Amino acid sequence: MAQRMKTISFEKIFNWMFTELREHDQIFGIPSTKFLKKENPASLEIFDEKLEYPLGPAAGPHTQLAQNIIVSYLVGGRFMELKTVQKLDNLGIEKPCIDAEDEGYNVEWSQELSLEESFDEYLKSWVLLHLLKEVLGLSKNSERGFIFNMSVGYDLEGIKTERMDKFIDNLIDAKNSISFQKYKNWLIDNLENVVRLNSLLNAFDISQLKSKIEDISPNISNSVTLSTMHGCPPQDIESIAKYLIKEKTCILTLN
């Protein structure tokens, strides 16, 4: 297992996906025959949003990277519990926070990516999942059908720091994020190349597809899972919960 987790640019992930799809009929090693397509419009409602399946990855190292979130979606994951973030995002640890090749270990107060990198990974996957839903025909629902659930910890003081506050606010509403509009614009500008190189996309109305990309909601997550340390006093959990519900107007779950 690598000692350091590295991110990939939006453009490289996009080109990787569609090059692999064109040349090998797969994305990130998942053959297209394994893509789960929602053939009926039925869905659940949770956190005031529509959810196609009550399935998805729990918070962990695997939900830090955009390509892992994308793979989860391709095979049917619709509830994405994002990796827990906290104020200490530059710790020196001997291995990624979970290593389970033989025995499983978890290092608390650990995350491989900075807060800014974490937000960017979630933003990249958010935008690309909207695109894949349309071009691969993974759902017949007009609604999005998938949910991003942010996860934060580990104490109120840390959650209220300036960088954590910005992270939470950006996931609630990314409209002021330069990268949000940048990624959408890049997709719109490069759709013709995808259509030209991938015959399965030729049936799409490019203007309509561009419109759908432009309409991607900046509201990435309206819910948060609170992760606290073992033995955290009940009154501390209560104070964090009140802050997230009242100040951040988030729907709260506890881990």
VEXFIMI-80239 format. One line per field, with one value per residue: x, y, z of N, C-alpha, C in turn; residue number from 1; residue in one letter. Coordinates in Angstrom, 1 decimal, decimal comma. Last residue first. Layout:
<recs>
n.xx (X:...)
n.yy (Y:...)
n.zz (Z:...)
ca.xx (X:...)
ca.yy (Y:...)
ca.zz (Z:...)
c.xx (X:...)
c.yy (Y:...)
c.zz (Z:...)
i (NUM:...)
aa (A:...)
</recs>
This chain:
<recs>
n.xx (-22,2:-25,3:-26,6:-28,6:-28,9:-27,8:-27,5:-25,5:-26,7:-28,3:-26,8:-24,2:-24,8:-25,9:-23,8:-21,9:-23,4:-23,6:-20,9:-20,5:-22,2:-21,1:-17,6:-16,1:-15,3:-13,6:-14,5:-17,0:-18,6:-21,7:-22,6:-24,9:-26,5:-26,5:-24,1:-24,0:-25,4:-25,2:-26,5:-26,2:-26,8:-24,7:-25,5:-27,8:-26,7:-25,2:-27,3:-28,5:-26,4:-26,2:-28,1:-26,7:-25,7:-23,1:-22,1:-21,0:-18,6:-16,4:-15,3:-17,3:-18,0:-15,7:-15,5:-17,8:-17,2:-15,6:-17,0:-18,3:-16,1:-15,3:-17,6:-17,4:-15,0:-15,5:-17,5:-15,9:-13,7:-14,6:-17,5:-20,0:-21,6:-21,7:-23,1:-22,1:-19,5:-18,8:-19,2:-17,2:-14,9:-15,1:-14,8:-12,2:-10,9:-11,6:-13,2:-15,3:-14,3:-12,6:-14,5:-15,9:-14,1:-13,4:-15,4:-17,8:-18,9:-21,6:-23,1:-24,6:-26,8:-28,7:-30,8:-31,6:-34,6:-35,5:-34,5:-33,2:-29,7:-27,5:-26,6:-24,2:-24,8:-26,0:-24,2:-21,9:-22,5:-22,8:-20,2:-18,8:-19,5:-18,6:-15,9:-15,1:-15,9:-14,3:-11,8:-12,0:-12,2:-9,6:-7,9:-8,6:-7,8:-5,5:-5,5:-5,6:-6,1:-6,7:-7,6:-6,6:-6,0:-6,6:-6,0:-6,4:-4,0:-3,5:-4,4:-5,5:-5,1:-6,1:-4,7:-1,4:1,3:2,4:1,9:1,8:-0,9:-2,6:-5,1:-7,0:-9,7:-11,2:-13,4:-14,4:-15,3:-18,9:-21,1:-23,3:-25,6:-25,3:-23,7:-23,6:-21,3:-20,9:-20,5:-17,9:-16,4:-16,6:-15,2:-12,7:-12,1:-11,8:-11,0:-12,1:-13,2:-11,2:-10,9:-14,3:-17,8:-19,2:-20,8:-24,2:-27,8:-30,6:-31,1:-32,0:-33,3:-34,1:-34,2:-34,6:-33,4:-34,9:-36,9:-36,3:-37,8:-38,6:-38,3:-36,2:-33,6:-30,5:-27,7:-24,5:-22,0:-21,0:-20,5:-18,3:-15,9:-13,8:-11,4:-12,2:-14,5:-14,7:-14,0:-11,5:-11,6:-13,7:-13,1:-10,6:-11,3:-13,0:-11,3:-9,1:-10,4:-11,2:-8,8:-7,6:-9,3:-8,9:-5,9:-5,6:-3,7:-2,2:-1,1:1,7:2,4:0,6:0,8)
n.yy (8,8:10,3:12,9:15,8:18,3:21,6:24,3:25,4:26,1:23,8:21,5:22,0:22,7:20,4:18,6:19,7:19,4:16,6:15,8:16,9:15,5:12,9:12,7:10,1:7,5:7,9:10,9:11,1:12,3:12,9:13,4:15,6:17,0:18,2:18,6:20,3:22,5:23,2:21,0:21,5:22,9:22,4:19,8:20,2:21,6:19,6:18,0:19,6:19,8:17,1:14,4:11,2:9,2:8,9:7,3:5,1:5,9:8,2:10,3:12,2:12,6:13,7:16,1:17,5:18,1:20,2:22,3:21,1:20,6:23,2:24,1:22,5:23,3:26,0:26,0:24,8:26,4:28,5:28,5:29,5:27,3:25,2:24,5:22,5:22,5:25,0:24,8:22,9:24,4:26,6:25,4:24,4:26,9:28,1:25,8:24,3:21,8:22,1:22,6:20,2:17,3:16,2:15,6:14,8:13,9:14,3:12,5:12,7:10,6:10,1:11,1:13,3:12,9:11,4:8,0:6,1:5,7:5,4:6,2:7,4:10,1:10,5:9,6:11,0:13,6:13,2:12,4:14,7:16,3:14,7:14,4:17,0:17,4:15,6:16,6:19,2:18,5:17,4:19,6:21,1:19,4:17,0:13,4:11,4:11,7:11,0:10,5:7,1:4,5:1,1:-2,1:-5,5:-7,8:-7,8:-5,5:-3,1:-0,1:3,2:5,5:4,7:4,8:6,4:9,9:13,2:15,3:17,4:18,1:18,6:19,1:16,6:14,3:11,1:10,6:10,4:8,1:8,1:6,1:4,5:2,0:0,6:0,7:3,5:4,4:3,4:4,7:7,3:7,0:6,5:8,9:10,7:9,6:8,9:6,5:4,9:5,6:6,3:5,9:3,3:3,3:2,1:2,0:2,2:3,7:6,4:9,0:12,4:14,3:14,7:12,5:10,4:8,3:6,0:5,2:4,0:3,9:1,3:0,6:1,7:-0,3:-0,8:-2,3:-4,7:-4,2:-2,6:-3,6:-1,6:-0,3:2,4:1,1:-0,4:-0,9:-0,3:2,0:3,6:3,5:4,6:7,2:7,9:7,9:9,6:12,0:12,5:12,5:14,7:16,8:16,8:15,1:13,1:12,7:10,2:9,2:7,4:4,8:2,2:-1,2)
n.zz (14,1:13,4:11,2:10,5:8,1:8,8:9,5:10,8:13,3:13,9:13,4:14,3:17,0:18,0:17,8:19,6:21,9:22,1:22,4:24,9:26,5:26,3:25,7:23,9:23,6:20,6:18,9:16,3:13,4:12,0:8,7:7,3:4,4:2,0:-0,5:-2,8:-4,7:-7,2:-9,7:-13,2:-15,5:-17,2:-17,8:-19,3:-21,5:-22,7:-23,5:-25,4:-27,3:-28,0:-27,8:-28,4:-30,0:-29,5:-27,6:-28,6:-29,8:-28,9:-30,2:-30,4:-27,7:-26,7:-28,2:-27,3:-24,7:-23,9:-22,9:-20,7:-19,0:-18,4:-17,0:-14,8:-13,7:-13,1:-11,2:-9,2:-8,8:-7,4:-5,5:-5,0:-5,0:-3,3:-0,3:1,4:0,7:1,7:4,4:5,1:4,4:6,1:8,6:8,4:8,3:10,9:13,2:14,1:14,4:16,7:18,7:18,7:17,2:15,0:12,0:9,4:6,2:3,9:1,5:-1,5:-3,3:-6,4:-7,9:-9,5:-11,5:-13,5:-14,0:-15,2:-15,2:-16,9:-19,4:-19,9:-19,9:-17,3:-15,3:-16,0:-15,2:-12,4:-11,8:-12,2:-10,0:-7,9:-8,3:-7,8:-5,1:-3,8:-4,4:-3,2:-0,5:-0,2:-0,6:1,6:3,7:2,4:2,9:4,8:8,2:11,7:14,2:14,4:12,4:12,4:10,9:10,5:9,0:6,1:4,8:5,7:7,1:7,3:6,9:5,4:7,8:9,8:9,6:10,2:9,2:8,3:9,3:11,8:11,5:9,4:7,7:6,6:3,2:2,6:1,7:-0,8:-2,0:-4,2:-6,1:-8,5:-10,0:-10,3:-7,7:-7,2:-9,1:-8,0:-5,7:-6,8:-8,1:-5,9:-2,7:-0,2:0,2:1,1:3,8:4,7:5,1:3,1:-0,2:-0,5:-0,8:-1,3:-4,5:-5,2:-3,4:-3,2:-0,1:2,6:3,8:1,5:-0,3:-3,1:-6,3:-9,6:-12,3:-13,6:-14,1:-13,5:-14,0:-13,1:-15,0:-16,0:-18,6:-18,6:-16,0:-14,3:-14,6:-15,1:-17,2:-20,5:-23,1:-24,1:-25,5:-24,4:-21,6:-21,6:-22,4:-20,3:-18,0:-18,8:-19,1:-16,4:-15,0:-16,3:-15,5:-12,7:-11,6:-8,7:-5,7:-3,7:-0,5:0,5:0,7:-0,9:0,0)
ca.xx (-21,4:-24,2:-26,6:-27,4:-29,5:-27,6:-28,8:-25,2:-25,8:-28,8:-28,2:-24,4:-24,1:-26,7:-25,0:-21,6:-23,0:-24,8:-21,7:-19,8:-22,5:-22,4:-18,7:-16,5:-15,4:-14,2:-13,6:-16,3:-17,7:-20,7:-22,4:-23,6:-26,5:-27,3:-24,6:-23,5:-25,7:-24,0:-26,7:-25,7:-27,8:-24,8:-24,2:-27,9:-27,7:-24,6:-26,4:-29,3:-26,9:-25,1:-28,2:-27,0:-27,2:-23,5:-22,6:-22,2:-19,8:-17,2:-14,4:-16,6:-19,0:-16,2:-14,5:-17,7:-18,1:-14,9:-16,1:-19,1:-16,9:-14,4:-17,2:-18,6:-15,2:-14,4:-17,8:-17,2:-13,5:-14,1:-16,3:-18,9:-21,8:-20,4:-23,3:-23,5:-20,2:-18,6:-20,0:-18,6:-15,1:-15,2:-16,0:-13,3:-10,8:-11,9:-12,1:-15,6:-15,3:-12,0:-13,5:-16,6:-14,6:-13,9:-15,1:-16,8:-18,6:-20,3:-23,2:-23,3:-26,6:-27,6:-30,8:-30,2:-33,9:-35,1:-35,1:-34,3:-30,9:-27,5:-28,0:-24,2:-24,2:-26,7:-25,7:-22,0:-22,3:-23,9:-21,4:-18,6:-19,8:-20,0:-16,8:-14,8:-16,4:-15,7:-12,1:-11,8:-13,3:-10,7:-7,8:-8,8:-9,2:-5,8:-5,6:-4,4:-6,6:-5,8:-7,1:-7,6:-5,3:-7,2:-5,5:-6,9:-4,8:-3,5:-3,9:-6,1:-4,3:-6,6:-5,3:-2,8:0,6:3,3:1,5:2,7:-0,2:-1,2:-5,0:-5,6:-8,8:-11,1:-12,4:-14,4:-14,3:-17,5:-20,6:-21,8:-25,4:-26,1:-23,7:-24,9:-21,8:-21,1:-21,7:-19,1:-16,6:-17,2:-16,6:-13,3:-12,3:-12,9:-10,6:-11,3:-14,1:-11,7:-9,9:-13,1:-16,6:-19,1:-19,6:-23,1:-26,5:-30,0:-30,8:-32,4:-32,2:-34,4:-33,7:-35,3:-32,8:-34,1:-36,7:-36,6:-36,8:-38,8:-38,2:-37,5:-34,5:-31,8:-28,6:-25,9:-22,6:-21,2:-21,6:-19,6:-16,5:-15,1:-11,3:-11,4:-14,1:-14,7:-15,4:-11,6:-10,6:-13,6:-14,4:-10,7:-10,3:-13,6:-12,6:-8,9:-9,8:-12,2:-9,8:-7,0:-9,1:-10,3:-6,7:-5,5:-4,9:-2,1:-2,2:1,1:2,5:1,4:0,0)
ca.yy (7,6:10,1:11,5:15,2:17,1:20,3:23,8:25,0:27,1:25,2:21,6:21,6:23,6:21,7:18,4:19,7:20,8:17,4:15,4:17,4:16,9:13,1:13,0:11,5:8,0:6,9:10,0:11,6:11,2:13,3:12,3:15,4:16,1:18,9:17,9:18,9:22,0:23,5:21,8:20,7:22,9:23,7:20,0:19,4:22,3:20,8:17,5:19,2:21,0:17,8:15,8:12,3:9,5:9,6:8,6:4,9:5,8:7,1:9,1:11,8:12,0:12,5:15,1:17,0:17,1:19,0:22,6:21,6:19,5:22,3:24,7:22,4:21,9:25,6:26,5:24,2:25,1:28,7:27,8:30,5:28,2:25,4:25,3:22,8:21,3:24,7:25,7:22,6:23,1:26,8:26,1:23,5:26,0:28,8:26,5:25,7:21,9:21,9:23,6:21,4:18,1:15,3:15,3:15,7:13,4:14,7:12,7:12,8:11,5:9,7:9,7:12,9:13,3:12,8:9,1:6,7:5,9:4,6:5,8:5,9:9,5:10,8:9,2:9,5:13,3:13,8:11,4:13,6:16,8:15,2:13,2:16,4:18,2:15,4:15,3:19,1:19,2:16,6:18,5:21,7:19,8:18,3:14,6:11,5:11,8:10,9:11,9:8,2:5,5:2,4:-1,0:-4,2:-7,4:-9,0:-6,6:-4,4:-1,0:1,8:5,3:5,3:4,2:5,4:8,6:12,2:14,5:17,3:17,4:18,2:20,3:17,4:15,3:12,1:10,4:10,9:8,7:8,2:6,9:5,8:2,8:0,7:-0,6:2,6:4,7:3,0:3,3:7,0:7,4:5,5:7,7:10,8:9,8:10,2:7,6:4,7:6,0:5,7:6,8:4,1:3,1:2,9:1,3:2,5:2,5:5,2:8,0:11,1:14,0:15,6:13,8:10,5:9,7:6,3:5,7:4,0:5,2:1,8:0,5:1,7:0,6:-1,0:-1,1:-4,6:-5,2:-2,0:-3,7:-2,2:-1,7:2,0:2,4:-0,5:-1,1:-1,6:1,0:3,4:3,0:3,2:6,4:7,8:7,2:8,2:11,4:12,5:11,5:13,4:16,5:16,6:16,3:13,2:13,0:11,3:9,2:8,7:5,6:3,4:0,0)
ca.zz (13,8:14,3:11,7:11,2:8,7:8,2:9,0:9,5:12,6:14,0:13,0:12,9:16,1:18,0:17,0:18,1:21,5:22,0:21,2:23,8:26,4:25,7:26,6:23,8:25,0:21,6:19,5:17,5:13,9:13,0:9,8:7,8:5,5:3,0:0,6:-2,9:-3,3:-6,4:-8,5:-12,0:-14,4:-16,7:-17,1:-18,1:-20,6:-22,1:-22,5:-24,3:-26,7:-27,3:-28,2:-27,5:-30,0:-30,7:-27,2:-27,9:-30,7:-28,3:-29,9:-31,6:-28,7:-26,2:-28,3:-28,7:-25,0:-24,4:-24,0:-21,9:-19,6:-19,1:-18,3:-15,6:-14,1:-14,0:-12,6:-9,6:-9,4:-8,7:-5,7:-5,0:-6,1:-3,9:-1,5:1,4:0,4:0,3:3,7:5,3:3,9:4,7:8,3:8,5:7,2:9,6:12,7:14,0:13,4:15,4:18,4:18,2:18,4:16,0:13,4:10,0:7,6:4,4:2,9:-0,9:-2,2:-5,4:-7,5:-9,4:-10,3:-13,8:-13,1:-16,0:-14,5:-15,7:-19,2:-19,8:-21,1:-18,6:-15,3:-16,3:-16,6:-13,2:-11,6:-13,2:-11,4:-7,9:-8,4:-9,1:-6,2:-3,7:-4,8:-4,6:-1,1:0,0:-1,6:0,3:3,6:3,1:2,0:3,8:6,9:10,5:13,9:14,6:13,1:12,2:11,8:10,2:10,1:7,0:4,0:6,1:6,3:7,4:8,2:5,3:6,7:9,1:10,0:9,8:10,2:7,8:8,0:11,7:11,4:10,7:7,7:7,7:4,3:2,3:2,9:-0,6:-0,8:-4,4:-4,9:-7,8:-9,6:-11,5:-8,4:-6,3:-9,2:-9,3:-5,6:-6,0:-8,9:-6,9:-4,0:-0,3:-0,3:-0,2:2,8:4,9:5,2:4,3:0,7:-0,9:-0,8:0,0:-3,8:-5,9:-3,4:-3,8:-1,4:1,7:3,9:2,7:0,0:-1,7:-5,4:-8,1:-11,7:-13,2:-15,2:-12,9:-14,6:-12,7:-14,6:-14,5:-18,3:-18,8:-17,4:-14,2:-14,5:-13,9:-16,6:-19,0:-22,7:-23,3:-25,9:-25,8:-22,1:-21,2:-23,2:-21,7:-18,1:-18,4:-20,2:-17,5:-14,7:-16,4:-16,9:-13,3:-12,0:-10,2:-6,4:-4,6:-1,4:0,3:1,9:-1,0:0,0)
c.xx (-20,8:-23,5:-25,3:-27,7:-28,4:-28,5:-28,6:-26,4:-25,6:-28,0:-28,7:-25,9:-24,4:-26,1:-25,8:-22,9:-22,6:-24,5:-22,9:-20,4:-21,7:-22,7:-20,0:-17,7:-15,7:-14,2:-14,3:-15,4:-17,0:-19,9:-21,4:-23,6:-25,1:-27,3:-25,3:-24,0:-25,3:-24,2:-25,4:-25,8:-27,4:-25,8:-24,3:-26,6:-27,8:-25,5:-25,6:-28,4:-27,7:-25,6:-27,2:-27,1:-27,6:-24,9:-23,2:-22,8:-21,1:-18,5:-15,2:-15,8:-18,3:-17,1:-14,9:-16,6:-18,0:-15,9:-15,5:-18,2:-17,7:-15,2:-16,3:-18,3:-16,4:-14,6:-16,8:-17,6:-14,8:-14,0:-15,8:-17,5:-20,6:-20,5:-22,0:-23,9:-21,7:-19,4:-20,0:-19,5:-16,6:-15,5:-16,2:-14,6:-11,9:-11,9:-12,4:-14,4:-15,5:-13,0:-12,9:-15,5:-15,2:-14,3:-14,0:-16,6:-17,5:-20,1:-21,8:-23,6:-25,2:-27,4:-29,7:-30,1:-32,5:-34,4:-34,6:-35,0:-32,0:-28,8:-28,2:-25,6:-24,2:-26,1:-26,3:-23,5:-22,5:-23,8:-22,6:-19,7:-19,7:-20,4:-18,2:-15,8:-16,3:-16,4:-13,6:-12,1:-13,2:-12,0:-9,1:-8,8:-9,5:-7,3:-5,9:-4,4:-5,5:-6,7:-6,3:-6,8:-6,2:-6,4:-6,2:-6,4:-5,3:-4,4:-3,8:-5,6:-4,8:-5,7:-5,9:-3,6:-0,7:2,6:2,2:2,4:0,7:-0,4:-3,6:-5,4:-7,3:-9,9:-12,4:-13,2:-14,4:-16,6:-19,1:-21,5:-23,9:-26,0:-24,4:-24,9:-23,0:-21,7:-21,9:-20,4:-17,8:-17,4:-17,3:-14,8:-12,9:-13,1:-11,8:-11,1:-13,4:-12,6:-10,4:-12,1:-15,4:-17,9:-19,7:-21,9:-25,4:-28,7:-30,2:-32,2:-32,7:-33,2:-34,1:-34,8:-33,3:-33,4:-36,0:-36,5:-37,3:-37,6:-38,4:-37,3:-35,9:-32,9:-30,0:-26,7:-24,0:-21,8:-21,9:-20,8:-17,9:-15,7:-12,7:-11,5:-13,4:-14,3:-15,5:-13,1:-10,9:-12,7:-14,3:-12,0:-10,5:-12,6:-13,0:-10,2:-9,5:-11,6:-10,8:-8,0:-8,5:-10,1:-8,0:-6,4:-4,6:-3,4:-2,1:0,0:1,9:1,3:0,9)
c.yy (7,1:8,8:11,3:13,7:16,2:19,3:22,5:24,4:26,7:26,2:23,0:21,7:23,3:22,6:19,7:19,5:20,8:18,8:16,3:17,1:17,5:14,6:13,3:11,7:9,5:7,6:9,0:10,5:11,8:12,1:12,8:14,2:15,9:18,1:18,7:18,1:20,5:23,0:22,0:21,6:22,0:23,8:21,4:19,7:21,6:21,6:18,7:18,7:20,7:19,0:16,6:13,6:10,7:10,0:9,4:6,2:5,6:6,9:7,9:10,5:11,5:11,8:13,7:16,0:16,6:17,9:21,4:21,9:20,0:21,1:23,8:23,0:21,8:24,2:26,1:24,7:24,5:27,4:28,0:29,8:29,2:26,5:25,8:23,6:21,6:23,5:25,4:23,5:22,7:25,5:26,3:24,1:25,0:27,8:27,1:26,5:23,4:22,1:23,4:22,5:19,5:16,0:16,3:15,2:14,3:14,1:13,1:13,2:11,5:10,9:9,3:11,4:12,7:13,4:10,4:7,8:6,5:4,8:5,0:5,3:7,9:10,0:9,4:9,0:11,8:13,5:11,9:12,5:15,6:15,6:13,6:15,2:17,6:16,2:15,1:17,7:19,0:17,2:17,6:20,6:20,3:18,5:15,8:12,8:12,0:11,1:11,8:9,5:6,7:3,4:0,3:-3,2:-5,9:-8,7:-7,9:-5,6:-2,4:1,0:4,0:4,8:4,9:4,8:7,6:10,8:13,5:16,5:17,3:17,4:19,8:18,3:16,0:13,0:11,5:10,7:9,1:8,9:6,9:6,7:4,1:1,5:-0,6:1,2:3,8:3,3:2,8:5,5:7,1:5,7:6,6:9,6:9,8:10,6:9,0:5,8:5,9:6,1:6,0:4,9:3,9:2,7:2,3:1,8:2,9:3,9:6,7:10,2:12,6:15,4:14,8:11,8:9,7:7,8:5,9:4,5:5,2:3,1:1,0:1,7:0,5:0,1:-1,4:-3,3:-5,2:-2,9:-3,1:-2,3:-2,4:0,5:2,0:0,9:-1,2:-1,9:-0,3:2,2:2,7:2,7:5,0:7,1:6,9:7,4:9,9:11,7:11,4:12,3:15,1:16,1:15,9:14,4:13,1:11,5:10,4:8,7:7,0:4,2:1,2)
c.zz (15,1:14,0:12,6:11,4:9,2:8,9:8,2:8,8:11,1:13,2:12,9:12,4:14,6:17,0:16,9:17,3:20,0:21,5:21,0:22,5:25,2:25,5:25,9:24,7:25,0:23,0:20,4:18,0:15,1:13,5:10,7:8,8:6,0:4,3:1,6:-1,7:-3,2:-5,0:-7,8:-10,8:-13,2:-15,5:-16,5:-17,2:-19,2:-21,1:-21,9:-23,1:-25,4:-26,6:-27,4:-28,2:-29,2:-30,7:-28,3:-27,4:-29,9:-29,0:-29,3:-31,4:-29,9:-27,2:-27,8:-28,9:-26,4:-24,7:-24,6:-23,1:-20,9:-19,8:-19,1:-17,0:-15,0:-14,6:-13,6:-11,0:-9,9:-9,5:-7,2:-5,2:-6,2:-5,0:-2,1:0,2:0,5:-0,1:2,2:4,4:3,9:4,0:6,8:8,1:7,2:8,4:11,3:13,5:13,1:14,2:17,0:17,9:17,8:17,2:13,8:11,5:8,2:5,8:3,5:0,6:-1,8:-4,5:-6,6:-9,0:-10,3:-12,7:-13,6:-15,2:-15,4:-14,8:-18,0:-19,6:-21,1:-19,7:-16,6:-16,2:-16,9:-14,7:-12,4:-13,0:-12,4:-9,4:-8,6:-9,3:-7,6:-4,8:-4,8:-5,2:-2,6:-0,7:-1,4:-0,8:2,2:2,9:2,9:3,1:5,9:9,2:12,6:14,4:13,2:13,0:11,5:11,3:9,9:8,2:4,8:5,2:6,7:6,5:8,3:6,5:6,5:7,9:9,2:10,4:9,6:8,9:7,4:10,4:11,2:10,5:9,1:7,6:5,3:3,5:2,7:0,7:-0,5:-3,2:-5,1:-6,5:-8,6:-11,1:-9,6:-7,0:-8,4:-9,5:-6,9:-5,8:-8,1:-7,6:-5,0:-1,8:-0,2:-0,7:1,4:3,8:5,5:4,3:2,0:0,1:-1,1:0,2:-2,4:-5,2:-4,1:-3,8:-1,9:0,3:2,9:2,7:1,4:-1,5:-4,0:-7,4:-10,2:-12,4:-14,9:-13,9:-14,0:-13,2:-14,2:-14,1:-16,8:-18,4:-17,5:-15,6:-14,3:-13,6:-15,2:-18,5:-21,2:-22,8:-25,2:-26,2:-23,6:-21,7:-22,9:-22,6:-19,5:-18,5:-20,0:-18,7:-15,8:-16,1:-17,1:-14,7:-12,7:-10,6:-7,9:-5,4:-2,3:-0,8:1,7:0,3:0,0)
i (255:254:253:252:251:250:249:248:247:246:245:244:243:242:241:240:239:238:237:236:235:234:233:232:231:230:229:228:227:226:225:224:223:222:221:220:219:218:217:216:215:214:213:212:211:210:209:208:207:206:205:204:203:202:201:200:199:198:197:196:195:194:193:192:191:190:189:188:187:186:185:184:183:182:181:180:179:178:177:176:175:174:173:172:171:170:169:168:167:166:165:164:163:162:161:160:159:158:157:156:155:154:153:152:151:150:149:148:147:146:145:144:143:142:141:140:139:138:137:136:135:134:133:132:131:130:129:128:127:126:125:124:123:122:121:120:119:118:117:116:115:114:113:112:111:110:109:108:107:106:105:104:103:102:101:100:99:98:97:96:95:94:93:92:91:90:89:88:87:86:85:84:83:82:81:80:79:78:77:76:75:74:73:72:71:70:69:68:67:66:65:64:63:62:61:60:59:58:57:56:55:54:53:52:51:50:49:48:47:46:45:44:43:42:41:40:39:38:37:36:35:34:33:32:31:30:29:28:27:26:25:24:23:22:21:20:19:18:17:16:15:14:13:12:11:10:9:8:7:6:5:4:3:2:1)
aa (N:L:T:L:I:C:T:K:E:K:I:L:Y:K:A:I:S:E:I:D:Q:P:P:C:G:H:M:T:S:L:T:V:S:N:S:I:N:P:S:I:D:E:I:K:S:K:L:Q:S:I:D:F:A:N:L:L:S:N:L:R:V:V:N:E:L:N:D:I:L:W:N:K:Y:K:Q:F:S:I:S:N:K:A:D:I:L:N:D:I:F:K:D:M:R:E:T:K:I:G:E:L:D:Y:G:V:S:M:N:F:I:F:G:R:E:S:N:K:S:L:G:L:V:E:K:L:L:H:L:L:V:W:S:K:L:Y:E:D:F:S:E:E:L:S:L:E:Q:S:W:E:V:N:Y:G:E:D:E:A:D:I:C:P:K:E:I:G:L:N:D:L:K:Q:V:T:K:L:E:M:F:R:G:G:V:L:Y:S:V:I:I:N:Q:A:L:Q:T:H:P:G:A:A:P:G:L:P:Y:E:L:K:E:D:F:I:E:L:S:A:P:N:E:K:K:L:F:K:T:S:P:I:G:F:I:Q:D:H:E:R:L:E:T:F:M:W:N:F:I:K:E:F:S:I:T:K:M:R:Q:A:M)
</recs>
